[in-house]
Amino acid sequence: MELTLKQILERFPLRVSITDYCNLHCFFCSNEGMNKERRDSTNIDVDDFAYLLNVLMDNGLEHISLTGGDPTLHPELKRILDIINESNIQRSFFHTNGIELDESLIMNQLYPFTKIAVSIHTTDFDTWRKITRGTKEQYDKLTNNLNLLGREGYGKKIEIKHVPIYGINDTDEIIKGTLDLCARYSFKFKFLNFEPIENQHQRLIIPLGDLVAKLEGLGCRKIEKEWMFRGQTDYLPANFFEYNGTEGFAIEIGCGEQSVCRTCYKSNEIFLTPNLELKPCHISPVSISLKAAIDNQDLGKILAKLVDSRIFLFQRPGEGKTYWNQD
């Protein structure tokens, strides 16, 4: 493996699932690659999180990304956000379904963040309910929060995520709804190619080329950009667009593909579960626990396990798999 510890921490975000609780039940949810049995069971210990963040920042970490479950459901979320905002971290991302982005978060703790990624997948309630099994009350809260983010001038800090799924949220009308929302508030848009979690999901994939053609047909103008992703150019085919004054892209994750597995160790985030386990590869069940090393404040062991997780990823553990929960 050619990456040093310093290169790992400077190049890759620490992506932390601070909770595995979620208030929606999206049928294609990956639970960040964690077992379904782990859902709605664990919140990260805030003191452990603060200690680990300081250790990794002291050794070069520049970027943190909070996810879940949905991070808004962590009972001490505001304390976690204060810890991040009071640190000298250079970039901070927040991933959410948007429902519990209350006014206090929007007006205060989230504003210093570099990016807030909101997964909506549609602006049509009936379609959203079919995907998420959410309620009208939840959908209305999401809509109100998006409007507040727009009025408060978040603009390009907001990335609206839409995973087109064959026969569900892939019509011209639904995709245009997402594009128009982004154009209204200068949000960025991100269309992610569907990644099958179960074998039966493979029929729901829309080829990236078809998605790109659909976006162009709806008025998205393709723009050329130099694509450097965490220090290299081989991973993740991306197509960049401009639409009515805002920008975004369509991207394919490509888990299991040979070319992606070959470069993933040079691109993939450092992922930490709420149980303080490093999970190098979403498509593999292997995890590496940091809990004892953090409890003992064993700096050397923490950093060694971080390198071990990268070495495991270097072995291409997901190569050839066609869906995430494949044995």
Wavefront OBJ file of the C-alpha trace (Angstrom):
o trace
v 0.000 0.000 0.000
v 1.479 3.329 -1.030
v -0.429 5.746 1.245
v 1.109 6.922 4.507
v -0.901 7.716 7.644
v -0.452 11.441 7.004
v -1.714 11.074 3.429
v -4.723 9.069 4.637
v -5.758 11.695 7.162
v -5.123 14.673 4.893
v -6.857 13.183 1.857
v -9.916 11.394 3.238
v -12.850 12.655 5.288
v -13.681 10.967 8.570
v -17.273 9.962 7.827
v -18.961 9.297 11.159
v -22.333 7.657 11.596
v -23.134 9.319 14.908
v -26.375 7.335 15.234
v -28.075 4.417 13.523
v -31.530 5.759 14.404
v -33.628 6.964 11.476
v -37.155 8.342 11.235
v -37.741 6.978 7.707
v -37.730 3.477 6.225
v -36.432 3.888 2.674
v -36.679 0.466 1.052
v -33.232 0.778 -0.552
v -31.428 2.164 2.509
v -27.905 0.820 2.863
v -27.641 1.806 6.549
v -24.130 2.903 5.532
v -23.282 -0.750 4.909
v -24.102 -1.791 8.497
v -26.282 -4.801 9.249
v -30.008 -4.085 9.337
v -30.061 -5.448 12.897
v -27.948 -2.452 13.892
v -30.698 0.010 13.042
v -32.250 2.062 15.867
v -29.872 0.771 18.521
v -26.821 2.992 19.067
v -25.744 6.618 19.463
v -22.058 7.450 19.437
v -20.581 8.431 22.804
v -19.821 12.144 22.550
v -16.748 12.086 24.803
v -15.257 9.237 22.755
v -16.054 11.138 19.564
v -14.396 14.320 20.853
v -11.257 12.439 21.903
v -10.955 10.625 18.561
v -11.506 13.826 16.587
v -8.721 15.573 18.496
v -6.343 12.620 17.991
v -6.958 12.470 14.258
v -6.787 16.249 13.784
v -3.461 16.299 15.622
v -2.228 13.799 13.028
v -3.492 15.614 9.948
v -7.263 15.124 9.609
v -8.793 18.029 7.652
v -12.339 16.950 6.834
v -15.237 15.462 8.804
v -18.591 14.265 7.493
v -21.529 13.456 9.793
v -24.141 10.911 8.802
v -26.411 8.260 10.319
v -29.093 6.845 10.434
v -30.022 10.474 10.498
v -27.661 12.608 12.586
v -30.469 14.948 13.647
v -31.753 12.127 15.893
v -28.658 11.969 18.104
v -29.789 13.230 21.549
v -26.617 15.323 21.931
v -26.351 16.570 18.360
v -25.902 20.209 19.297
v -22.976 19.326 21.564
v -21.373 17.370 18.690
v -21.841 20.316 16.333
v -20.322 22.693 18.898
v -17.278 20.411 19.209
v -16.799 20.487 15.431
v -17.431 24.214 15.070
v -14.981 25.019 17.871
v -12.257 22.879 16.286
v -9.987 23.986 13.467
v -11.316 21.395 11.029
v -11.107 22.769 7.493
v -14.207 21.149 5.967
v -17.360 19.802 7.601
v -20.245 18.019 5.857
v -23.657 17.072 7.259
v -25.891 14.401 5.659
v -29.586 14.255 6.508
v -33.091 13.536 5.238
v -33.954 17.086 6.304
v -36.994 16.386 8.462
v -35.576 17.425 11.835
v -33.498 20.388 10.675
v -35.098 22.710 13.180
v -34.807 26.490 13.030
v -32.126 26.600 15.736
v -29.854 24.233 13.780
v -30.388 26.122 10.536
v -29.864 29.559 12.057
v -26.910 28.629 14.256
v -24.822 25.434 14.466
v -25.131 24.253 10.863
v -24.275 27.543 9.191
v -20.483 27.157 9.651
v -20.591 23.768 7.885
v -19.116 23.557 4.396
v -21.937 21.415 2.990
v -25.337 20.122 4.070
v -26.437 17.207 1.887
v -30.198 16.603 1.992
v -31.552 13.348 0.546
v -35.040 13.987 -0.838
v -35.251 11.818 -4.026
v -38.388 13.679 -5.168
v -40.471 16.794 -4.526
v -43.724 14.856 -5.041
v -45.298 13.705 -1.776
v -46.915 10.498 -3.046
v -43.630 9.359 -4.593
v -41.661 10.393 -1.491
v -44.033 8.386 0.712
v -43.633 5.341 -1.547
v -39.840 5.534 -1.215
v -39.548 6.464 2.463
v -42.814 5.274 4.060
v -42.884 8.687 5.700
v -45.923 10.702 6.752
v -47.415 13.906 5.353
v -46.380 15.694 8.546
v -42.768 14.640 7.997
v -42.881 15.672 4.336
v -44.274 19.092 5.252
v -41.479 19.567 7.807
v -38.916 18.665 5.157
v -40.446 21.129 2.691
v -40.539 23.918 5.282
v -36.902 23.266 6.208
v -35.793 23.387 2.578
v -37.588 26.687 2.169
v -35.931 28.045 5.322
v -32.489 26.940 4.112
v -33.199 28.779 0.877
v -34.402 31.964 2.575
v -31.402 31.969 4.917
v -29.049 32.050 1.941
v -27.396 28.656 2.275
v -27.332 28.443 -1.518
v -24.532 26.230 -2.834
v -23.819 24.926 0.663
v -26.900 22.747 0.149
v -26.567 19.618 -1.966
v -29.892 18.019 -2.867
v -29.528 14.269 -3.394
v -31.829 12.326 -5.704
v -31.363 8.625 -6.472
v -33.461 7.869 -9.582
v -35.115 4.434 -9.274
v -36.616 2.739 -12.299
v -40.399 3.111 -12.388
v -40.600 5.062 -9.119
v -38.991 8.524 -9.238
v -37.435 8.630 -12.704
v -40.086 10.463 -14.739
v -39.265 13.743 -16.447
v -41.749 15.540 -14.199
v -40.236 14.235 -10.960
v -36.622 14.836 -11.956
v -37.499 18.325 -13.191
v -39.110 18.999 -9.802
v -35.765 18.379 -8.094
v -33.920 20.520 -10.633
v -36.399 23.387 -10.254
v -36.138 23.290 -6.453
v -32.373 23.635 -6.739
v -32.626 26.443 -9.277
v -35.082 28.345 -7.057
v -32.642 28.553 -4.142
v -29.280 28.079 -5.925
v -28.865 24.680 -4.277
v -26.546 22.171 -5.929
v -28.098 18.971 -7.273
v -26.606 15.497 -7.086
v -28.146 12.566 -8.951
v -26.653 9.288 -7.740
v -26.981 6.135 -9.780
v -28.994 3.524 -7.850
v -26.833 0.985 -5.998
v -28.691 -2.303 -5.371
v -28.672 -3.434 -1.740
v -30.519 -6.720 -2.343
v -30.441 -8.976 -5.404
v -34.043 -8.100 -6.347
v -33.078 -4.406 -6.545
v -30.932 -4.901 -9.636
v -33.955 -4.478 -11.914
v -34.355 -0.921 -10.536
v -31.004 0.340 -11.840
v -31.073 3.104 -14.435
v -27.822 3.117 -16.467
v -25.811 6.274 -15.911
v -25.839 7.019 -19.626
v -29.655 6.976 -19.663
v -29.760 9.291 -16.652
v -27.345 11.721 -18.301
v -29.447 11.731 -21.478
v -32.585 12.428 -19.441
v -30.959 15.376 -17.654
v -29.807 16.833 -20.957
v -33.314 16.392 -22.346
v -34.685 18.404 -19.416
v -32.428 21.367 -20.173
v -29.280 20.539 -18.206
v -26.239 21.833 -20.048
v -23.178 19.639 -19.730
v -20.093 21.496 -18.525
v -16.486 20.366 -18.542
v -14.580 20.244 -15.279
v -11.282 18.751 -14.256
v -12.341 15.845 -12.060
v -9.913 15.280 -9.202
v -11.450 13.157 -6.466
v -9.396 12.915 -3.268
v -6.096 13.027 -5.063
v -6.793 10.900 -8.137
v -8.888 10.885 -11.319
v -9.799 7.227 -11.955
v -12.623 6.722 -9.489
v -16.316 7.589 -9.909
v -17.432 8.669 -13.382
v -19.104 12.073 -12.973
v -21.027 14.289 -15.392
v -21.322 17.981 -14.485
v -24.258 20.180 -15.469
v -25.673 23.691 -15.299
v -29.415 24.173 -14.988
v -31.121 27.575 -14.826
v -28.276 29.258 -12.973
v -27.265 26.464 -10.623
v -24.897 23.540 -10.973
v -24.774 19.876 -10.072
v -23.783 16.465 -11.317
v -24.743 12.865 -11.938
v -22.456 10.228 -10.534
v -22.110 6.476 -10.334
v -20.711 4.867 -7.159
v -19.778 1.616 -8.890
v -19.340 -0.701 -5.892
v -18.157 -4.129 -7.040
v -16.767 -2.980 -10.372
v -13.170 -3.980 -11.002
v -11.920 -0.497 -11.905
v -13.593 1.052 -8.864
v -12.272 -1.570 -6.429
v -8.783 -1.031 -7.794
v -8.801 2.656 -6.813
v -11.206 2.724 -3.862
v -8.454 2.568 -1.241
v -7.189 5.855 -2.712
v -10.642 7.462 -2.610
v -13.038 6.012 -0.056
v -13.823 7.847 3.156
v -12.703 6.669 6.592
v -16.027 5.360 7.874
v -16.778 5.021 11.599
v -19.919 3.380 12.996
v -21.761 4.559 16.143
v -20.102 1.627 17.962
v -16.675 3.094 17.165
v -15.854 0.505 14.508
v -13.965 1.321 11.346
v -15.779 -0.203 8.380
v -13.432 0.034 5.390
v -15.811 -1.265 2.697
v -19.591 -0.880 2.708
v -20.053 -3.998 0.627
v -17.995 -6.155 3.029
v -19.110 -7.063 6.588
v -15.567 -6.651 8.015
v -15.094 -4.021 10.734
v -12.228 -2.991 13.026
v -13.113 -1.863 16.552
v -11.508 1.261 18.017
v -13.465 1.091 21.277
v -10.762 -0.452 23.512
v -8.029 1.753 22.036
v -10.136 4.864 22.655
v -11.042 3.747 26.200
v -7.331 3.279 26.933
v -6.387 6.439 25.017
v -3.857 4.330 23.132
v -2.805 6.704 20.365
v -0.498 4.228 18.664
v -3.147 1.531 18.448
v -5.783 3.938 17.121
v -3.510 5.074 14.301
v -2.334 1.523 13.554
v -5.926 0.330 13.206
v -6.615 3.199 10.832
v -3.792 2.014 8.603
v -5.028 -1.588 8.945
v -8.436 -0.523 7.615
v -6.768 0.965 4.531
v -4.698 -2.175 3.983
v -7.897 -4.229 4.055
v -9.493 -1.922 1.476
v -6.390 -2.314 -0.697
v -7.281 -6.016 -1.004
v -10.438 -5.138 -3.014
v -12.924 -6.936 -0.712
v -15.993 -5.973 -2.741
v -14.710 -6.767 -6.223
v -17.167 -8.689 -8.367
v -20.179 -8.256 -6.090
v -23.343 -7.069 -7.821
v -25.300 -5.957 -4.769
v -24.358 -4.869 -1.246
v -25.843 -7.658 0.870
v -24.240 -10.372 -1.242
v -22.476 -13.112 0.757
l 1 2 3 4 5 6 7 8 9 10 11 12 13 14 15 16 17 18 19 20 21 22 23 24 25 26 27 28 29 30 31 32 33 34 35 36 37 38 39 40 41 42 43 44 45 46 47 48 49 50 51 52 53 54 55 56 57 58 59 60 61 62 63 64 65 66 67 68 69 70 71 72 73 74 75 76 77 78 79 80 81 82 83 84 85 86 87 88 89 90 91 92 93 94 95 96 97 98 99 100 101 102 103 104 105 106 107 108 109 110 111 112 113 114 115 116 117 118 119 120 121 122 123 124 125 126 127 128 129 130 131 132 133 134 135 136 137 138 139 140 141 142 143 144 145 146 147 148 149 150 151 152 153 154 155 156 157 158 159 160 161 162 163 164 165 166 167 168 169 170 171 172 173 174 175 176 177 178 179 180 181 182 183 184 185 186 187 188 189 190 191 192 193 194 195 196 197 198 199 200 201 202 203 204 205 206 207 208 209 210 211 212 213 214 215 216 217 218 219 220 221 222 223 224 225 226 227 228 229 230 231 232 233 234 235 236 237 238 239 240 241 242 243 244 245 246 247 248 249 250 251 252 253 254 255 256 257 258 259 260 261 262 263 264 265 266 267 268 269 270 271 272 273 274 275 276 277 278 279 280 281 282 283 284 285 286 287 288 289 290 291 292 293 294 295 296 297 298 299 300 301 302 303 304 305 306 307 308 309 310 311 312 313 314 315 316 317 318 319 320 321 322 323 324 325 326 327
